[in-house]
Amino acid sequence: MTQTTIPVDKNYILEKTKEMISIPSILGNEKEIGDYLYREFKELGLKTKKMKVTDGRSNVVGKIGEGRPIILLNAHMDTVGVSGNWDYDPFTPIEKNGRIYGRGAVDDKGPLAGLMGSVKALLEHGENISGTIILTAVCDEEGEDLGIYHLINEYIKKELQERPDFAIVADSGGREEIILGHKGRYGFEIEILGKTAHASEYPEEGISAIRDASKIIPLIEDIPHKRDPDLGKGNTTVLYIEGGQRDTLSVPDFCKMLVQTHVVPGETLGE
């Protein structure tokens, strides 16, 4: 197989990273960044469309070429909110010591700009490129992943109707190495019912849902998981728990837990 090195316009990537940082796109407010990406994908020469996910929130899909192999490039346009003590406006990008600082610089606007720059380089310098390149930017990655589910179900399955041969997801999360694949994720809630009673007078007549939850948590987190040589070991973790009433003297008769499990290739949710 012949390998060819294609020059990438680093200034373009830097410029687009800064432009995207300057557009606030905190989870739930992705319309402006979506409009921006639609224009930029078209400027690259891609056949571009916006696909509505929810009101005011869309995925942006750009495609060029035909046939196989099909290469899917993916990143997300939304960011988490702003917290902590910033020394400057998080939506005004700053270059310092060879780094760019601003909300979303790493997660995920810098990586998205990198994908855009890679497509630009391929279109400008690539010779005899055959196959299909699909550049995608999804919303709601920091929420419930509505964007990526919509991309898979509405675009890949219904419109493209072909499974991509390769997929690159540019979401560093602060990591610098390339990761082959990722653990699968599934979240669910467990509700525990007890029996209320006066906590001062007759607590023995009640059944504490919180106490029962405390017995269940170790069993959940000790569920055995398989190990993958590249992805490590799967895991199950209780992320959140709530129950009882703060200002009463009642044995708590209700408790709810949010559980998340991560699986690796070779194991299923049923296991």
C-alpha positions in Angstrom: 0.0 0.0 0.0 1.4 3.4 -1.0 1.5 6.0 1.7 1.3 9.7 0.8 1.8 12.7 3.0 -0.5 15.6 2.3 0.2 19.1 3.8 -2.4 20.4 6.2 -3.1 24.1 6.5 -2.5 24.6 10.2 -3.4 28.3 10.1 -6.8 27.3 8.8 -7.3 24.9 11.7 -6.2 27.6 14.2 -8.5 30.1 12.6 -11.6 27.9 12.6 -10.9 26.8 16.2 -10.9 30.4 17.3 -14.0 31.2 15.3 -15.9 28.3 16.9 -14.8 29.2 20.4 -16.1 32.7 19.8 -19.6 31.2 19.2 -21.1 30.0 22.5 -22.7 26.6 22.0 -23.4 25.4 25.5 -25.6 22.3 25.5 -29.1 23.2 24.3 -28.0 26.3 22.4 -26.4 24.9 19.3 -28.3 26.8 16.6 -25.7 29.5 15.9 -22.8 27.1 15.7 -24.9 24.8 13.5 -25.5 27.7 11.1 -21.8 28.5 11.1 -20.8 24.9 10.4 -23.4 24.6 7.6 -21.7 27.6 5.8 -18.2 26.3 6.4 -18.9 22.8 5.2 -20.4 24.3 2.0 -17.4 26.5 1.6 -15.2 23.4 1.7 -17.1 22.2 -1.3 -19.2 19.5 0.4 -22.8 18.6 -0.4 -24.1 19.9 2.9 -27.4 19.6 4.8 -28.7 20.4 8.3 -30.8 17.6 9.9 -33.1 18.8 12.6 -32.8 16.9 15.9 -35.0 19.0 18.1 -36.3 22.6 17.9 -33.4 24.9 17.2 -30.8 22.1 17.2 -29.5 20.3 14.2 -26.7 18.0 13.0 -24.7 19.2 10.1 -23.6 16.6 7.4 -21.3 17.2 4.5 -20.6 14.6 1.9 -18.3 14.4 -1.1 -17.5 11.5 -3.5 -19.3 8.2 -4.2 -18.9 4.5 -3.6 -16.6 2.7 -1.2 -14.7 3.0 0.9 -17.0 5.3 3.0 -15.1 7.2 5.6 -17.2 8.9 8.3 -15.6 11.8 10.3 -17.4 12.9 13.4 -17.2 15.5 16.1 -19.7 17.4 18.3 -20.5 21.1 18.2 -21.9 21.6 21.8 -19.9 22.3 25.0 -20.5 22.1 28.7 -21.3 25.2 30.6 -18.9 27.7 32.1 -17.9 27.2 35.7 -15.0 27.9 37.9 -12.9 31.1 38.0 -11.8 32.0 34.5 -9.1 34.7 34.2 -10.6 35.9 30.9 -13.8 35.6 28.8 -14.1 31.9 28.0 -15.6 32.8 24.6 -12.7 35.0 23.6 -9.9 32.6 22.5 -6.4 33.3 23.7 -3.1 31.9 22.5 -0.5 31.3 25.1 2.6 29.2 25.1 1.6 27.4 22.0 -1.9 26.6 23.2 -5.4 28.0 22.6 -7.5 28.7 25.7 -11.3 29.0 25.6 -14.5 27.0 26.2 -14.5 24.1 23.9 -10.9 24.4 22.7 -10.3 20.8 23.5 -13.8 19.4 23.8 -14.6 19.6 20.9 -14.0 22.6 18.7 -10.3 22.1 18.2 -10.8 18.5 17.1 -13.7 19.5 14.8 -11.5 22.1 13.2 -8.9 19.5 12.7 -11.3 17.3 10.8 -12.3 20.3 8.7 -8.7 21.0 8.0 -8.1 17.4 7.0 -10.9 17.4 4.5 -9.7 20.7 3.1 -6.2 19.2 2.6 -7.6 16.1 0.9 -9.7 18.1 -1.5 -6.8 20.5 -2.3 -3.9 18.1 -2.5 -5.3 14.6 -2.8 -4.9 12.9 -6.1 -7.1 10.0 -7.4 -9.2 9.9 -4.2 -11.9 7.3 -4.6 -14.7 6.6 -2.3 -16.9 8.8 0.0 -16.0 11.2 2.7 -18.8 12.2 5.2 -18.0 15.0 7.6 -20.5 15.3 10.5 -21.0 17.6 13.4 -23.6 16.6 16.0 -25.4 18.4 18.8 -26.2 17.2 22.3 -23.1 15.1 22.9 -22.8 16.7 26.3 -26.4 15.7 27.1 -28.2 12.5 26.1 -26.4 12.0 22.8 -29.5 12.8 20.8 -27.4 14.1 17.9 -25.4 10.9 17.3 -28.4 8.7 17.7 -30.2 10.8 15.1 -27.2 10.7 12.8 -27.1 6.9 13.0 -30.9 6.3 12.7 -32.0 9.0 10.3 -28.9 9.5 8.2 -26.8 6.4 8.1 -29.6 3.8 8.3 -32.4 5.6 6.4 -30.6 7.9 4.0 -27.2 6.6 3.3 -28.3 3.0 3.8 -24.7 1.8 3.9 -22.5 1.1 6.8 -19.3 3.2 6.7 -16.1 1.3 6.3 -14.2 3.5 8.6 -15.1 6.1 11.3 -13.0 8.6 13.0 -14.5 10.3 16.1 -12.4 13.4 17.0 -13.2 13.9 20.7 -10.0 14.1 22.6 -11.3 14.6 26.1 -7.8 15.7 27.0 -6.1 12.5 25.7 -3.4 12.8 23.1 -3.3 9.2 21.9 -5.5 7.6 19.2 -7.9 5.1 20.7 -9.3 2.1 18.7 -12.9 2.0 19.5 -14.7 2.8 22.8 -16.7 1.2 25.5 -20.4 1.0 25.0 -22.6 2.8 27.4 -26.0 2.2 28.9 -27.7 4.1 31.7 -30.8 3.0 33.8 -32.6 3.9 37.0 -33.4 1.6 39.9 -36.3 2.5 42.2 -36.4 1.0 45.7 -39.5 1.0 47.8 -39.6 0.8 51.5 -42.1 1.5 54.3 -42.4 4.8 56.1 -42.7 5.1 59.8 -42.0 7.8 62.5 -38.2 7.9 62.7 -38.3 9.0 66.4 -41.1 6.9 67.8 -41.3 3.7 65.8 -38.5 3.4 63.3 -38.5 -0.4 63.7 -41.9 -0.5 62.0 -40.5 1.1 58.9 -38.3 -0.2 56.1 -35.6 2.3 55.0 -35.3 2.4 51.2 -32.0 4.2 51.6 -30.6 1.5 53.8 -31.7 -1.1 51.3 -30.0 0.9 48.5 -26.8 1.0 50.5 -26.8 -2.9 50.4 -27.5 -3.0 46.7 -24.8 -0.5 45.6 -21.8 -2.8 46.3 -23.6 -5.7 44.5 -24.1 -3.4 41.4 -20.6 -2.1 41.3 -19.1 -5.6 41.8 -20.9 -7.0 38.7 -18.1 -8.9 36.8 -17.0 -7.5 33.5 -14.8 -8.7 30.7 -11.6 -7.1 29.7 -10.6 -5.9 26.3 -6.9 -5.7 25.4 -7.3 -2.2 23.9 -10.2 -0.7 25.8 -9.6 -2.1 29.3 -12.3 -3.6 31.6 -16.0 -2.8 31.5 -17.6 -1.4 34.6 -20.8 -0.5 36.3 -21.1 2.6 38.5 -23.8 4.2 40.6 -23.7 7.9 39.5 -26.5 9.4 41.6 -28.8 8.6 44.4 -31.7 10.4 46.0 -34.3 9.5 48.6 -36.2 10.4 51.7 -37.4 13.9 52.7 -35.0 16.4 54.1 -37.2 18.1 56.7 -39.3 15.2 58.1 -38.8 12.6 60.8 -39.9 9.8 58.6 -38.2 6.5 57.6 -37.5 7.0 53.9 -39.9 4.8 51.9 -38.4 5.7 48.5 -35.0 5.8 46.9 -33.8 6.1 43.3 -30.4 5.4 41.8 -28.9 6.3 38.4 -26.6 3.6 37.2 -24.3 3.5 34.2 -22.6 0.5 32.8 -19.8 0.4 30.2 -19.3 -2.7 28.1 -16.4 -3.8 26.0 -16.5 -6.0 22.8 -17.5 -9.5 23.7 -20.0 -8.7 26.5 -23.6 -7.7 26.3 -26.0 -5.7 28.5 -27.8 -8.9 29.2 -24.7 -10.4 30.8 
